[in-house]
Amino acid sequence: MKVTQPDYFDRFSCIAGACPDTCCVGWQVIPDEEHIALYESIPGELGEEIRKGIVTKDGEPTFALCEGRCCMLREDGLCKIQYALGEEALSKVCGFYPRYVTELGLLREQGLSISCPVAAGLALDRIDPVSYPTHETGEPLRYFHDIEPETILWVKKSRDEALAILQGRSQSLSSRLCSILSLIDEEEETAPEVGEEDICTFFRKVYDLYRSLEQLRPQWGQLLRSCGEKRPYILKDDRLLWEHLMSYYLYKYSLRSAMDDSFETKLRLSLVHIILLRDICGKADGDPIGIVQRFAKEIEHNEDNLERLERAMEDESFSCAGLRAILSCGL
């Protein structure tokens, strides 16, 4: 098994009750069968409280939310189960997050979701380019797939080329992102000239799209609404945050795109994410990394939202030529 992970992967450590945006708020936590059996065997008041807290929603067992918080979350931000029984008693999803894994045959790529504030800091708050070392393990093949080896090789080659372009800091960020688009734009259409009204129309479309998605927290919808009402933030924002964010997107979604032939779609969507976030961070108060982390929490773990966003990339505004035109404006 070949295992690839970002260079900061092993530095992650959950800060539990000190987390500014705990994963135990807002999300439904679905316990696995093995841990449900464990919870059934726990005696005393804790066992009764755990079993009472597991309810059925959409046909699946889940921990109930109390005012948006997991019913097992203590006032000090610690989990009642982990506090009393240790980390091994946590349901698999709780013990694994924010880690994620994409596995195709003998290739495994694992990383940390930046919806977690600690992971966001590790991935985005840095100077050096992110690297993705690979090491061999003695693990056998676990899953078979019917994806052609040529498809996987093409995706990995294209991603490596995109990362090399992205991390070549002699050019502006917008120039680098336009060059990455050239990897998937075989005809390399000339970007149409756009005026101020075209730019405003593009951003209205982007904000309308993201406001139409299912929202985890109303505060996010309010931020989209307030920023969308202002004129686009015309500024060459080349801070390293955006390079690292694009690196994160390229790594997280490229191998997955081999499963459904969606490399181009996922690449264009990643650029739309960055164009939107650059605009929001130019208008909103607050730490840009915190805004990106909140965005990831809203988007990354909702498959319905991701599917809607990918379908929206069929719009001509989000074509390679359309995105190149916006990026060339220095937004």
C-alpha positions as CSV (number, residue, x, y, z in Angstrom):
1,M,0.0,0.0,0.0
2,K,1.3,3.5,-1.0
3,V,0.1,6.1,1.6
4,T,0.3,9.8,0.8
5,Q,-0.5,12.6,3.3
6,P,0.3,16.3,3.7
7,D,3.4,17.1,5.6
8,Y,1.4,18.4,8.6
9,F,-0.8,15.4,9.0
10,D,1.0,13.8,12.0
11,R,1.1,17.1,13.8
12,F,-2.7,17.2,14.4
13,S,-4.0,16.9,17.9
14,C,-7.5,17.6,19.0
15,I,-7.8,20.5,21.5
16,A,-11.1,19.3,22.8
17,G,-12.8,21.8,25.1
18,A,-10.5,24.6,24.0
19,C,-11.8,24.3,20.3
20,P,-13.3,27.6,19.1
21,D,-15.7,25.8,16.7
22,T,-16.3,22.3,18.1
23,C,-17.4,19.5,15.7
24,C,-20.0,18.5,18.3
25,V,-22.2,21.5,17.4
26,G,-24.5,21.6,14.4
27,W,-23.7,18.2,13.0
28,Q,-25.6,15.0,13.5
29,V,-23.3,12.3,14.9
30,I,-24.3,8.8,13.7
31,P,-22.8,6.1,15.9
32,D,-21.6,2.8,14.3
33,E,-23.1,-0.6,15.2
34,E,-20.1,-1.7,17.1
35,H,-20.3,1.3,19.5
36,I,-24.1,1.1,19.7
37,A,-23.6,-2.4,21.1
38,L,-21.0,-1.0,23.5
39,Y,-23.4,1.7,24.7
40,E,-26.1,-0.9,25.3
41,S,-23.8,-2.6,27.8
42,I,-22.8,0.4,29.8
43,P,-24.4,0.3,33.3
44,G,-25.6,3.1,35.5
45,E,-26.7,6.7,34.9
46,L,-24.1,7.3,32.1
47,G,-25.4,4.2,30.1
48,E,-29.0,5.4,30.6
49,E,-28.1,8.9,29.4
50,I,-26.3,7.6,26.3
51,R,-29.1,5.3,25.3
52,K,-31.7,8.0,25.9
53,G,-29.6,10.4,23.7
54,I,-29.6,8.1,20.7
55,V,-32.7,8.7,18.5
56,T,-33.7,7.7,15.0
57,K,-33.6,10.2,12.2
58,D,-34.2,9.4,8.6
59,G,-34.1,5.7,9.5
60,E,-30.6,5.9,11.1
61,P,-29.6,6.1,14.8
62,T,-28.0,9.4,15.7
63,F,-27.2,11.4,18.9
64,A,-29.9,14.0,19.5
65,L,-29.1,17.6,19.2
66,C,-30.0,19.9,22.2
67,E,-30.1,23.5,20.9
68,G,-27.8,22.5,18.1
69,R,-25.3,20.7,20.4
70,C,-24.7,17.0,20.6
71,C,-26.5,15.8,23.7
72,M,-23.3,14.2,24.9
73,L,-21.4,17.5,24.9
74,R,-20.7,19.0,28.4
75,E,-20.8,22.7,29.1
76,D,-17.0,22.8,29.2
77,G,-16.8,21.5,25.6
78,L,-15.8,18.0,26.6
79,C,-17.6,14.8,25.5
80,K,-19.3,13.0,28.4
81,I,-18.5,9.6,26.8
82,Q,-14.8,10.3,26.2
83,Y,-14.4,12.0,29.6
84,A,-15.8,8.9,31.4
85,L,-14.7,6.0,29.2
86,G,-11.8,7.2,27.2
87,E,-11.3,7.9,23.5
88,E,-11.8,4.3,22.5
89,A,-15.4,4.6,23.5
90,L,-16.1,7.3,21.0
91,S,-18.0,6.3,17.9
92,K,-15.8,5.9,14.8
93,V,-16.8,9.1,13.2
94,C,-16.0,11.1,16.3
95,G,-12.6,9.4,16.8
96,F,-11.6,9.8,13.1
97,Y,-12.6,13.4,12.3
98,P,-11.1,15.6,10.9
99,R,-9.2,12.9,9.1
100,Y,-10.4,11.7,5.7
101,V,-9.2,8.9,3.4
102,T,-9.5,8.3,-0.3
103,E,-8.4,4.8,-1.4
104,L,-8.1,3.3,-4.8
105,G,-6.5,-0.2,-4.9
106,L,-3.1,0.1,-3.4
107,L,-3.2,3.9,-3.3
108,R,-4.3,5.6,-0.2
109,E,-4.4,9.4,0.3
110,Q,-5.3,10.8,3.7
111,G,-5.6,14.3,5.0
112,L,-7.2,16.6,7.5
113,S,-10.4,18.5,6.7
114,I,-10.0,22.3,7.2
115,S,-13.5,22.4,8.6
116,C,-11.6,21.7,11.9
117,P,-10.0,24.9,13.2
118,V,-6.8,23.1,14.2
119,A,-6.5,21.4,10.8
120,A,-7.2,24.8,9.1
121,G,-4.3,26.4,11.0
122,L,-1.9,23.6,10.1
123,A,-2.9,23.6,6.4
124,L,-3.3,27.4,5.8
125,D,-1.3,29.3,8.4
126,R,2.2,28.7,7.0
127,I,4.9,30.1,4.7
128,D,6.5,27.1,3.0
129,P,4.6,25.3,0.2
130,V,2.7,22.2,1.4
131,S,4.4,18.9,0.4
132,Y,2.7,15.5,0.1
133,P,5.2,12.7,0.9
134,T,4.4,9.1,0.1
135,H,5.5,6.0,2.1
136,E,5.0,2.3,1.6
137,T,3.3,0.0,4.1
138,G,2.9,-3.7,4.2
139,E,-0.9,-3.6,4.1
140,P,-2.6,-5.8,1.5
141,L,-5.2,-4.7,-1.0
142,R,-8.5,-4.0,0.8
143,Y,-10.8,-2.7,-2.0
144,F,-11.1,-3.6,-5.6
145,H,-12.2,-1.0,-8.2
146,D,-12.8,-1.0,-12.0
147,I,-11.1,2.3,-12.7
148,E,-8.6,2.2,-15.6
149,P,-5.0,2.6,-14.4
150,E,-4.5,5.2,-17.1
151,T,-7.2,7.4,-15.6
152,I,-5.6,7.4,-12.2
153,L,-2.2,8.1,-13.7
154,W,-3.6,11.0,-15.7
155,V,-5.3,12.5,-12.7
156,K,-2.2,12.2,-10.5
157,K,0.1,13.6,-13.3
158,S,-2.4,16.5,-13.9
159,R,-2.5,17.3,-10.2
160,D,1.3,17.2,-9.8
161,E,1.6,19.6,-12.7
162,A,-1.1,21.9,-11.2
163,L,0.7,21.9,-7.8
164,A,4.0,22.7,-9.5
165,I,2.4,25.7,-11.2
166,L,0.6,26.8,-8.1
167,Q,3.7,26.7,-5.9
168,G,5.9,28.6,-8.4
169,R,5.7,32.0,-6.7
170,S,7.5,34.0,-9.4
171,Q,4.1,34.8,-10.9
172,S,1.0,36.4,-9.3
173,L,-1.6,34.1,-7.9
174,S,-4.2,34.9,-10.6
175,S,-1.6,34.1,-13.3
176,R,-0.9,30.8,-11.7
177,L,-4.5,29.9,-11.4
178,C,-5.1,30.8,-15.1
179,S,-2.1,28.6,-16.0
180,I,-3.7,25.7,-14.0
181,L,-6.9,26.2,-16.1
182,S,-4.8,25.6,-19.2
183,L,-4.1,22.1,-18.1
184,I,-7.8,21.2,-18.6
185,D,-8.7,23.6,-21.4
186,E,-7.6,21.8,-24.5
187,E,-8.8,24.5,-26.8
188,E,-7.5,27.2,-24.4
189,E,-10.2,29.6,-25.4
190,T,-9.2,33.3,-25.2
191,A,-10.8,34.8,-22.2
192,P,-13.5,37.3,-23.1
193,E,-13.1,40.9,-22.1
194,V,-15.2,41.8,-19.2
195,G,-16.4,45.1,-17.9
196,E,-17.5,46.2,-14.5
197,E,-21.1,45.1,-15.1
198,D,-20.0,41.7,-16.2
199,I,-18.0,41.3,-13.0
200,C,-21.0,42.3,-10.9
201,T,-23.2,39.9,-12.8
202,F,-20.7,37.1,-12.2
203,F,-20.6,37.7,-8.5
204,R,-24.3,38.0,-8.2
205,K,-24.5,34.5,-9.8
206,V,-21.9,33.1,-7.4
207,Y,-23.5,34.5,-4.3
208,D,-27.0,33.4,-5.4
209,L,-25.6,29.9,-5.9
210,Y,-24.1,29.6,-2.5
211,R,-27.0,31.2,-0.7
212,S,-29.3,28.6,-2.3
213,L,-27.5,25.7,-0.6
214,E,-28.5,24.1,2.6
215,Q,-27.0,26.0,5.5
216,L,-25.7,24.6,8.7
217,R,-25.8,27.9,10.6
218,P,-27.9,31.0,9.9
219,Q,-24.8,33.2,10.6
220,W,-23.2,31.9,7.4
221,G,-26.3,32.8,5.3
222,Q,-26.2,36.3,6.9
223,L,-22.5,36.7,6.0
224,L,-23.2,35.7,2.4
225,R,-26.1,38.1,2.2
226,S,-24.2,41.1,3.6
227,C,-21.2,40.5,1.4
228,G,-23.2,39.8,-1.7
229,E,-24.9,43.1,-1.4
230,K,-21.6,45.0,-1.7
231,R,-19.8,45.6,-4.9
232,P,-17.1,43.0,-5.8
233,Y,-13.8,43.4,-4.0
234,I,-11.4,44.4,-6.7
235,L,-8.0,43.6,-5.3
236,K,-5.0,41.5,-6.2
237,D,-5.0,39.4,-3.0
238,D,-2.0,37.2,-3.3
239,R,-1.6,36.1,0.3
240,L,-0.2,32.7,0.8
241,L,-3.6,31.5,2.3
242,W,-5.0,31.2,-1.2
243,E,-2.1,29.2,-2.5
244,H,-2.4,26.8,0.4
245,L,-6.2,26.5,0.0
246,M,-5.9,25.7,-3.7
247,S,-3.2,23.1,-2.8
248,Y,-5.6,21.6,-0.3
249,Y,-8.4,21.4,-2.9
250,L,-6.1,19.8,-5.5
251,Y,-4.9,17.2,-3.1
252,K,-8.3,16.4,-1.5
253,Y,-10.4,16.1,-4.6
254,S,-8.2,15.0,-7.4
255,L,-8.0,11.2,-6.7
256,R,-11.7,11.2,-6.0
257,S,-12.3,12.7,-9.4
258,A,-10.9,9.5,-11.0
259,M,-14.0,7.7,-9.7
260,D,-16.4,9.7,-11.7
261,D,-14.3,11.5,-14.4
262,S,-14.9,14.9,-12.8
263,F,-11.3,16.3,-12.5
264,E,-12.2,19.4,-14.6
265,T,-15.4,20.0,-12.8
266,K,-13.8,19.8,-9.3
267,L,-10.9,22.0,-10.5
268,R,-13.2,24.7,-11.7
269,L,-15.4,24.4,-8.6
270,S,-12.2,24.9,-6.4
271,L,-11.5,28.1,-8.3
272,V,-15.0,29.4,-7.7
273,H,-14.6,28.6,-4.0
274,I,-11.4,30.7,-3.9
275,I,-12.9,33.6,-6.0
276,L,-15.8,33.7,-3.6
277,L,-13.7,33.5,-0.4
278,R,-11.3,36.2,-1.6
279,D,-14.3,38.5,-2.1
280,I,-15.8,37.6,1.3
281,C,-12.5,38.1,3.1
282,G,-12.0,41.5,1.5
283,K,-15.4,42.7,2.8
284,A,-15.9,40.9,6.1
285,D,-14.4,41.5,9.5
286,G,-12.6,38.6,11.1
287,D,-9.6,36.3,10.5
288,P,-9.6,35.0,6.9
289,I,-8.5,31.5,8.0
290,G,-11.5,31.5,10.3
291,I,-13.8,32.4,7.5
292,V,-12.3,29.7,5.2
293,Q,-12.8,27.2,8.1
294,R,-16.4,28.2,8.5
295,F,-17.0,27.9,4.8
296,A,-15.5,24.3,4.8
297,K,-17.8,23.3,7.6
298,E,-20.8,24.5,5.6
299,I,-19.7,22.9,2.3
300,E,-17.4,20.0,2.6
301,H,-19.5,17.5,4.5
302,N,-22.8,18.0,2.8
303,E,-23.0,15.7,-0.3
304,D,-26.2,17.3,-1.5
305,N,-24.5,20.8,-1.5
306,L,-21.4,19.4,-3.3
307,E,-23.5,17.7,-6.0
308,R,-25.5,20.9,-6.6
309,L,-22.3,22.9,-6.8
310,E,-20.8,20.5,-9.3
311,R,-23.9,20.6,-11.5
312,A,-23.8,24.4,-11.4
313,M,-20.4,24.3,-13.0
314,E,-22.2,23.5,-16.3
315,D,-23.1,27.2,-16.5
316,E,-21.0,29.1,-19.1
317,S,-20.0,31.6,-16.5
318,F,-18.0,28.9,-14.8
319,S,-16.3,27.6,-17.9
320,C,-12.5,27.7,-18.2
321,A,-12.8,30.8,-20.4
322,G,-15.3,32.5,-18.0
323,L,-13.1,31.8,-15.0
324,R,-10.0,33.0,-16.8
325,A,-11.7,36.2,-17.6
326,I,-12.6,36.9,-13.9
327,L,-9.1,35.8,-12.7
328,S,-7.4,38.1,-15.2
329,C,-9.2,41.0,-13.7
330,G,-7.0,40.5,-10.6
331,L,-9.9,39.7,-8.3
